[in-house]
Structure formats: structure tokens, C-alpha cells
């Protein structure tokens, strides 16, 4: 699990294609300071497992399923990424609970600067729209954000200076691809409500046992 509070901006050191997967090497002095093989580190919001570790560079294997659902396959050496270690039981939950399981990708539609903050508008895929609400939480490339406004096919977030300077969102260009993870609580609520509202049917044999007049 993660909180969406990005710990540092990492640098892609290498990206090697291996058939239907890639090996991704990321430089991140902070997240590797206590990392061990098998640890989980989120890269742009995608939970990856440390498979190799040398000094301040960790390497992870990214399978085709992940490449199909995220923007990681587009990364090239030298590009910047948001990185965060998995949370500890004693960690302050400054953002919101995230799994590192990306639900889909989006594009930055526009940036609107202000004196002390900036509003970013992102494309909202139709398949995820029902989970995104004003003042709700969403993860954009691993950054926990509050939705400030929602429209038809888009949503906006307002970024404070700390987020602009401490994540890749501060330098994201219009049209750039990002990873989205909606609030998992919304998905659980949808599933539970769907089950509760589903019509209950009793088939022939079972009904015969329940009806004393038959």
C-alpha cells in the first residue's frame, strides 16, 4: 500500500525490452536508502518489485499486463518519474490509501497558472468517470490529489507549490500521458451496493422448502 505522498523524483537509468516485458532501472537515492530485494516501490503510481539493487539504482521487471494498462512502456532513459516506498504501519497517512494498481491512463489537457498554484485539467476516461467526484481523492502518476472540479470527459486538480516542485506534475507538458488510480473505496462501495440491490431469486427446489403452503 502507498499514500500518494511522493518521496522524490527519480530518474530512469535504463529501459530494456525482454520479449513481452521490460526491465526498468530507476535512480532514487532516498527510496533505495533502506531498500531490499523484494520490496515494493511505486513508480509513477505503479507498484513494482525490486529485483536488483546497486547503490542508489533499483531494477524492476514490468510485465505485459502492466505495460498495457500504464504509461511505463513509454519511459526512456533520462526521464523523470515519481517514486514512493510502500508505507509502514507507523506512517502518517498524509494522502489516501493506494494500491499501486493503475486503473487506466489519461492525458494532460491544459495548465492554468495562478499566482501561488496551478490548475491542471486531465482527460477522464468514461470507464472511470463514475468513481471520480468533486472533493474526492484520485492518484495521478502516483500523486495523491483532491479533485477540484469534474466535467464531461475531464477533471481538474489544483496543485500547491510543494506538489509542483516535489513531483513530475510541475513540469508535465500538455498532451503528456499519466497513470490514474481511482479511490479503491469507491470501487468496493459500488460492488457492495450492487450486490445489495440485485434482485433475489429463489429457484424451484429451494422455494419448495421455504413455502409451507406448497
N, C-alpha and C positions, 0 to 999 in steps of 0.2 A: 504494500500500500504506500501511497505518496500523499503529500499535502498540496502540491502545486506551487510551493514556495521555492522557486528556482534558486539553487545554491551558487551556481556560477555558469558562465558562458564557456562552453567547451569548444575545442577546435577539432575538426575532422582531420586526422592524420593520414588515413588510408581507407580506401573502399575497394575490396577485391571480390570480383564475381566468382562464385563457385557453383556452377550449374544452376540449380533453381534456388540458390541462396547467395547471400553476400557476407563477407567478414568486414565489420566496421570497426575501425580503431579511432578512439577519441582521446584527446589530451585534456585532462582536467585535474589539476593539482589538488584541489580541495576534495573532490569526490573520491579520489584514489588514495587519499592520505591514510585511510584505515580500511581500504577495500581488500577483499579476499576473493579467491576463485569461488564462483557460485553465487556471489552477492548480486542483488538486483539494483540496477541504476536506470533511471528513466532518461531517455534521450529524446528531446522534443516531444515528451509525453508518452513515449513508447517504453514499456518495461522490458529491459534487456538483461541478460545474464552474463556476468563477467566470465569469459572463457580463458582469457590470457591477460597477464598484467606485467608490465615492465615500467619501472619508475612511475611516472605520472600519466601513463597511457594504458588504457584498458581496451581490450578487443572483445567483441560480442558477435555471435552468429545471428543473422536475421533471415528467417525462412521465408518462402514464397508467400505464405498466407499473410505475413506481416508486410511484405513488400506490396501486396495487392491492396491492402487497406490503409497504408500510411504513405507519408512522403519520404521515408528514409531511403528508398531506392534512388531518389534524385540527388542525394548528397554527394558532393565531390570534395576532395582534399582541399583544405583551407577554409571551408565554410564553417560558420558558427552555429552552435546548437545549444539549447537549454539542457542542463543536466541537474539531476537531483537524486540523492541516495534514498533508499527505502526508509520509511520512518521507523523510529524506535517507540516502544511503549511509553517512554517518558517525553516524547517530542511534543512541543506545543503545536496544536492544530491550527496554524495561522491561516490556512487556506480552506480546503474542503477535502473530504476523503476521495482519493482517486485510485484506480486500479492499474493505470498504465495500459489499459486495453482500449485502443483507439476505436471510435465508432465510425469515423469517416474523415475525409479531408475537405478543406474549404480553401477559398482564395480571399486575399485582402482586396476589397473593392475600392476603398478610399481612406485617406487620412485627413482629419480635420484638426489642425493645430489650434491651441489656445495659449494663453499666457503661461499657465502653470501645468497644463495637462494636455492630452491629445485624445481625440475620439477616433477609434478605428472601426470601420464597418466591414464585416465579413459576410461572405455568402453563407446562407443557411440551407443545407440540403433538405429537400422535402421529407426524406425519411427520418430526419432528426428534429424537425420543427416542433413536434408535439412535446418534446422534452425540454424545450428552451422557453423560459418565461422571464419577464422583466423582474429584475432584482434577484433572479436565481443564479446559481453557480454554473460555470462552464470552464473547461480546460482548453486553452488554445496553445498548442505546441508545448504542453506540459506546464503552462502557467495558469494558476487558479485565478479566475476573473469573475466579476459580477456583471451580469448582463444589464446594461443601462437602457436599452430600447430594442424592441423586436418589430420587424415589419414583414411584409410578404417576400420571402426568399432572402432575408438578411437579418443580422443582429448587430448591435453595437456594444462596445465596451469603452470605458473611459480610463485611460492609463495615467497614473501619477508619475512624477519624475523617477521615483525609486524603481518602478517597473520598466519605464523607458530605458533607464541606464543599466539595470541589472538583468535584462533578458534580451533575447534577439528581437523582440517585438518593437524595440525602439528604432531599429534600422530596417525593418521589414519594408520591402518595396511593393507598390501596388501590383497586384496580379500574383504575388508570391503564394505558394501553397503552404498550408498549415494543417496540423492534425487537431481533430476535435474529439474530446471525450465529454459526453453529457453526464449530468449528475446521476450516478447509479441508483440513488434512492428513487428517482423518478421512474426508472425502468421497473424496479421492484414494486412500486405503488401501482403502476399500470398492470402488471401481471396479477397482483393480488386482487385488484378491483375487477379485473376481467374474469377471474375465477369466481368471485363472489356474485357477480351479476349474470353469469352464464346460466341459462335455463337448466333446471334439474329435471332429468328424465328418469323414469323407472321402467325397466323393460318388463316383459311379460312374466317370467318366472318369479322375479323379485317382488313384483306388485302383488302377485297372488298370495305371498306370505304376509304382506303388510295389510291387506284389506280383509277384515274379518267377515265381510258380507259376501265374499266370493265362495 
